[in-house]
Amino acid sequence: MMTRIVILLFVFVFTTLPRGTCPACEVSDEDEIRTAIKGWWNGGYKIDPFLRAAEVLQKMGKNEACRRLLALTEEKEGDGVPVGALCRLLFKAKKGSDFRHQLVGAVGFLGGTSYDDWPLAPITVVDGVPFLVPMNFHFLAGAPESDKDYLKYCMKECDWNDVKFAPKTHRIDEAEHARMEAGTP
């Protein structure tokens, strides 16, 4: 009898603990960013991992987020990390100033549009959701601006964006799933 009570108490405590209260279960910000960023282009552009990376970086604040992004640009593992595109979410133009795009060479947009039509290229944000803008890159003479150099430009010449980003996908819990399966509202 006492064993059952102890087991029930154990189960109750661990199933009712608020999320994130288990120190051994906590995920570091660094791991969270890496996981989110690695998922951003898994078989095609994924919005939620991209937004989750922006959300985690914003919560760190400008100085720490920039330090982490700079570290990513210096790691081989950082290859493929969309630092330049993340900068378009994380920073904004200072008052009376422009927020220039990353210098990657000649860019062609569909439908005869230009950078004027896509001021945040390579993304555009609609209702808080970043979409990739279809573009053709034509590298001319020289090399494109590195993510590291573009991040340094943003850190020096831009303000930290106060628009908060977060994943947009609606996640359902078990109760909602059961109601959907049963066809009840």
C-alpha beads as a LAMMPS data file, in Angstrom:
LAMMPS data file: protein, C-alpha beads

185 atoms
184 bonds

1 atom types
1 bond types

-500.0 500.0 xlo xhi
-500.0 500.0 ylo yhi
-500.0 500.0 zlo zhi

Masses

1 110.0

Atoms # bond

1 1 1 0.000 0.000 0.000
2 1 1 2.774 2.431 0.973
3 1 1 4.618 1.626 -2.279
4 1 1 1.522 2.551 -4.327
5 1 1 1.191 5.865 -2.491
6 1 1 4.860 6.699 -3.106
7 1 1 4.545 5.801 -6.794
8 1 1 1.360 7.850 -7.169
9 1 1 2.966 10.782 -5.393
10 1 1 6.040 10.498 -7.626
11 1 1 3.886 10.404 -10.783
12 1 1 1.754 13.317 -9.577
13 1 1 4.765 15.527 -8.779
14 1 1 6.529 14.913 -12.064
15 1 1 3.458 15.207 -14.254
16 1 1 2.292 18.447 -12.659
17 1 1 5.613 20.296 -12.545
18 1 1 5.527 23.383 -14.741
19 1 1 7.491 22.983 -17.917
20 1 1 11.119 24.026 -17.597
21 1 1 11.410 23.302 -13.863
22 1 1 13.566 20.226 -14.347
23 1 1 17.157 21.549 -14.465
24 1 1 18.423 18.400 -16.170
25 1 1 15.706 18.778 -18.829
26 1 1 16.398 22.414 -19.679
27 1 1 17.747 23.228 -23.094
28 1 1 20.373 25.930 -23.365
29 1 1 19.727 28.969 -25.541
30 1 1 22.642 27.865 -27.713
31 1 1 21.058 24.436 -28.285
32 1 1 17.678 26.052 -28.911
33 1 1 19.127 28.353 -31.574
34 1 1 21.056 25.555 -33.260
35 1 1 18.021 23.262 -33.294
36 1 1 15.762 25.983 -34.664
37 1 1 18.226 27.150 -37.275
38 1 1 19.115 23.646 -38.449
39 1 1 15.429 23.014 -39.140
40 1 1 14.882 26.190 -41.149
41 1 1 15.700 24.589 -44.509
42 1 1 14.909 20.917 -44.032
43 1 1 13.649 19.941 -47.475
44 1 1 12.549 23.528 -48.166
45 1 1 12.077 26.738 -46.238
46 1 1 10.485 26.130 -42.831
47 1 1 8.937 29.195 -41.217
48 1 1 8.561 28.018 -37.609
49 1 1 12.239 27.102 -36.993
50 1 1 13.276 30.422 -38.541
51 1 1 10.830 32.329 -36.312
52 1 1 11.848 30.293 -33.255
53 1 1 15.502 31.204 -33.845
54 1 1 14.529 34.895 -34.086
55 1 1 12.404 34.591 -30.935
56 1 1 15.219 33.016 -28.887
57 1 1 17.734 35.577 -30.135
58 1 1 15.378 38.476 -29.341
59 1 1 14.879 37.200 -25.804
60 1 1 18.659 37.292 -25.291
61 1 1 18.814 40.971 -26.135
62 1 1 20.890 42.644 -28.794
63 1 1 24.365 42.254 -27.279
64 1 1 24.129 38.559 -26.417
65 1 1 22.287 37.674 -29.627
66 1 1 24.934 39.430 -31.715
67 1 1 27.689 37.632 -29.819
68 1 1 26.020 34.278 -30.535
69 1 1 25.422 35.099 -34.199
70 1 1 29.027 36.233 -34.634
71 1 1 30.188 32.946 -33.136
72 1 1 27.969 31.051 -35.591
73 1 1 29.455 32.903 -38.563
74 1 1 32.925 31.787 -37.489
75 1 1 32.115 28.094 -37.100
76 1 1 32.198 25.586 -39.912
77 1 1 29.005 24.204 -38.383
78 1 1 27.466 27.622 -39.031
79 1 1 27.563 26.993 -42.798
80 1 1 24.055 27.301 -44.110
81 1 1 22.828 29.281 -41.102
82 1 1 20.730 32.143 -42.487
83 1 1 22.462 34.878 -40.460
84 1 1 21.889 37.491 -43.163
85 1 1 18.177 36.658 -43.371
86 1 1 17.880 36.600 -39.561
87 1 1 19.422 40.073 -39.496
88 1 1 16.520 41.275 -41.641
89 1 1 14.171 40.239 -38.801
90 1 1 16.326 41.207 -35.838
91 1 1 17.352 44.696 -36.959
92 1 1 15.628 47.742 -38.418
93 1 1 16.769 51.017 -39.924
94 1 1 17.698 53.825 -37.589
95 1 1 15.465 56.887 -37.923
96 1 1 16.356 58.835 -41.048
97 1 1 18.576 56.019 -42.305
98 1 1 18.336 53.099 -44.699
99 1 1 18.567 49.408 -43.871
100 1 1 20.548 48.142 -46.811
101 1 1 20.379 44.571 -48.024
102 1 1 23.295 42.155 -47.872
103 1 1 25.627 42.735 -50.813
104 1 1 25.463 39.473 -52.734
105 1 1 25.857 40.611 -56.344
106 1 1 23.241 41.351 -58.970
107 1 1 19.796 40.138 -57.980
108 1 1 16.849 39.535 -60.251
109 1 1 13.319 39.475 -58.890
110 1 1 10.269 37.932 -60.509
111 1 1 7.648 39.992 -62.307
112 1 1 9.882 42.959 -63.005
113 1 1 10.003 43.890 -59.320
114 1 1 13.024 45.317 -57.516
115 1 1 14.459 45.929 -54.061
116 1 1 11.962 48.789 -53.737
117 1 1 9.183 46.180 -53.820
118 1 1 11.023 43.841 -51.416
119 1 1 12.751 46.066 -48.831
120 1 1 13.608 43.120 -46.530
121 1 1 14.859 40.781 -49.289
122 1 1 15.690 37.909 -49.153
123 1 1 12.531 37.765 -47.017
124 1 1 9.311 39.679 -46.761
125 1 1 7.185 39.763 -43.625
126 1 1 3.400 39.501 -43.834
127 1 1 1.410 39.508 -40.576
128 1 1 4.536 38.570 -38.636
129 1 1 5.383 35.653 -40.932
130 1 1 8.629 35.824 -42.955
131 1 1 8.394 34.448 -46.487
132 1 1 11.338 33.913 -48.809
133 1 1 11.327 36.193 -51.827
134 1 1 12.073 34.301 -55.069
135 1 1 15.278 35.776 -56.469
136 1 1 18.032 34.912 -58.909
137 1 1 21.560 35.734 -57.793
138 1 1 24.218 36.647 -60.297
139 1 1 27.637 36.951 -58.718
140 1 1 29.673 39.371 -60.701
141 1 1 33.251 40.377 -59.965
142 1 1 34.444 39.826 -56.420
143 1 1 32.810 37.896 -53.614
144 1 1 29.452 38.416 -51.919
145 1 1 29.401 40.108 -48.524
146 1 1 29.865 37.528 -45.790
147 1 1 27.235 36.988 -43.116
148 1 1 29.803 38.122 -40.555
149 1 1 30.414 41.442 -42.338
150 1 1 26.686 41.992 -42.845
151 1 1 26.011 41.294 -39.168
152 1 1 28.728 43.794 -38.218
153 1 1 27.075 46.390 -40.489
154 1 1 23.709 45.740 -38.794
155 1 1 25.237 45.994 -35.319
156 1 1 26.843 49.338 -36.138
157 1 1 24.327 51.020 -38.436
158 1 1 20.923 49.628 -37.407
159 1 1 18.614 49.486 -34.391
160 1 1 17.421 46.306 -32.706
161 1 1 13.925 45.471 -33.952
162 1 1 11.199 45.840 -31.311
163 1 1 8.724 43.712 -33.306
164 1 1 8.577 40.352 -31.528
165 1 1 8.623 37.188 -33.590
166 1 1 7.400 33.730 -32.568
167 1 1 6.398 30.532 -34.355
168 1 1 2.958 30.714 -35.959
169 1 1 2.003 27.067 -36.373
170 1 1 -1.002 26.159 -34.258
171 1 1 -0.173 23.187 -32.057
172 1 1 -3.011 21.152 -30.628
173 1 1 -3.018 19.407 -27.283
174 1 1 -4.339 15.905 -26.630
175 1 1 -7.768 17.126 -25.501
176 1 1 -8.224 19.217 -28.650
177 1 1 -7.044 16.274 -30.771
178 1 1 -9.602 13.989 -29.070
179 1 1 -12.388 16.535 -29.705
180 1 1 -11.390 16.764 -33.366
181 1 1 -11.355 12.971 -33.686
182 1 1 -14.798 12.771 -32.062
183 1 1 -16.113 15.585 -34.236
184 1 1 -17.133 17.746 -31.266
185 1 1 -16.379 21.452 -30.935

Bonds

1 1 1 2
2 1 2 3
3 1 3 4
4 1 4 5
5 1 5 6
6 1 6 7
7 1 7 8
8 1 8 9
9 1 9 10
10 1 10 11
11 1 11 12
12 1 12 13
13 1 13 14
14 1 14 15
15 1 15 16
16 1 16 17
17 1 17 18
18 1 18 19
19 1 19 20
20 1 20 21
21 1 21 22
22 1 22 23
23 1 23 24
24 1 24 25
25 1 25 26
26 1 26 27
27 1 27 28
28 1 28 29
29 1 29 30
30 1 30 31
31 1 31 32
32 1 32 33
33 1 33 34
34 1 34 35
35 1 35 36
36 1 36 37
37 1 37 38
38 1 38 39
39 1 39 40
40 1 40 41
41 1 41 42
42 1 42 43
43 1 43 44
44 1 44 45
45 1 45 46
46 1 46 47
47 1 47 48
48 1 48 49
49 1 49 50
50 1 50 51
51 1 51 52
52 1 52 53
53 1 53 54
54 1 54 55
55 1 55 56
56 1 56 57
57 1 57 58
58 1 58 59
59 1 59 60
60 1 60 61
61 1 61 62
62 1 62 63
63 1 63 64
64 1 64 65
65 1 65 66
66 1 66 67
67 1 67 68
68 1 68 69
69 1 69 70
70 1 70 71
71 1 71 72
72 1 72 73
73 1 73 74
74 1 74 75
75 1 75 76
76 1 76 77
77 1 77 78
78 1 78 79
79 1 79 80
80 1 80 81
81 1 81 82
82 1 82 83
83 1 83 84
84 1 84 85
85 1 85 86
86 1 86 87
87 1 87 88
88 1 88 89
89 1 89 90
90 1 90 91
91 1 91 92
92 1 92 93
93 1 93 94
94 1 94 95
95 1 95 96
96 1 96 97
97 1 97 98
98 1 98 99
99 1 99 100
100 1 100 101
101 1 101 102
102 1 102 103
103 1 103 104
104 1 104 105
105 1 105 106
106 1 106 107
107 1 107 108
108 1 108 109
109 1 109 110
110 1 110 111
111 1 111 112
112 1 112 113
113 1 113 114
114 1 114 115
115 1 115 116
116 1 116 117
117 1 117 118
118 1 118 119
119 1 119 120
120 1 120 121
121 1 121 122
122 1 122 123
123 1 123 124
124 1 124 125
125 1 125 126
126 1 126 127
127 1 127 128
128 1 128 129
129 1 129 130
130 1 130 131
131 1 131 132
132 1 132 133
133 1 133 134
134 1 134 135
135 1 135 136
136 1 136 137
137 1 137 138
138 1 138 139
139 1 139 140
140 1 140 141
141 1 141 142
142 1 142 143
143 1 143 144
144 1 144 145
145 1 145 146
146 1 146 147
147 1 147 148
148 1 148 149
149 1 149 150
150 1 150 151
151 1 151 152
152 1 152 153
153 1 153 154
154 1 154 155
155 1 155 156
156 1 156 157
157 1 157 158
158 1 158 159
159 1 159 160
160 1 160 161
161 1 161 162
162 1 162 163
163 1 163 164
164 1 164 165
165 1 165 166
166 1 166 167
167 1 167 168
168 1 168 169
169 1 169 170
170 1 170 171
171 1 171 172
172 1 172 173
173 1 173 174
174 1 174 175
175 1 175 176
176 1 176 177
177 1 177 178
178 1 178 179
179 1 179 180
180 1 180 181
181 1 181 182
182 1 182 183
183 1 183 184
184 1 184 185
